[in-house]
Amino acid sequence: MTAQLLASKRGKEAFEAFVAETEATDALAARRLRPRRMTFHFEHPFDTGGILYSIGTLNGSRPYINPHRSGDVVVSWIGGGDNCQVEDCLTHTPPSDGLHCYTVNRSGAWVSIDFKDRRVAPRHYCLRADKHGTAHPHKPRHWVLQGSEDGESWVTLREHVNDTALGADPMSCAAWSVDPPTDGSWGSSSFFRHVRLYLSGPNSSGTWHFMCAGIELYGQVINQM
């Protein structure tokens, strides 16, 4: 083989290797850019299989950090009660003596979670009331779970009317399924950036305080990062 042919062969092999490496790099980049979908199955209220727990632990790679505190999500509300912190709405494991976490006493009180670069399709969720007890329980009885892409237009995902699942005991919790309608009323997508709990009637004590010392969601998540 002449030196010219040998150089030509080596050049062709180098070019083919370059093309193969470029294609592999492009495929990896495409996989990284493709939205990742994960499914979270409900077993019992505030287990370790929920969406917010996964975000708080970075899919199990670190001890749990409240995802509002870490900046992975943003929780907001109509306004907080005395000495109440909005991040406590996302408490996963409360202190042994409980905690107070409730909104101001105002008609239409709400708590909302902005998942930022994630989109969630809730199929189950659970709610924990705060440490108010049997004398003045203030448990939610009428409320709706809602989803939104822009935080302005809301779709009702589940409605609760005279729902007594949250007992009068301090820190009581309960869970509910979220079933997509068959009539397409949720629109073209069942994935939402924002999820909100909206008080549609007075609580068990006749006020509009929304007691919320924990929220967890289950279903599917698309990570657009």
Buried (B, 14 or more C-beta within 10 A) or exposed (E): EEEEEEEEEEEEEEEEEEEEEEEEEEEEEEEEEEEEEEEBEBEEBBBEBBBBBBBBBBEEEEEBBBBBEBEBBBBBBBEBBEEBBBBBBBBBEBEEEBBBBBBBBBEEBBBBBBBBEBBBBBBBBBBBBBBBBEEEBBBBBBBBBBBBBEEEEBBBBBEBEEBEBBBBBBBBBBBBEBEEEEEEEBEEEBBBBBBBBBBBBBBBBEBBBBBBBBBBBBBBBBBBE
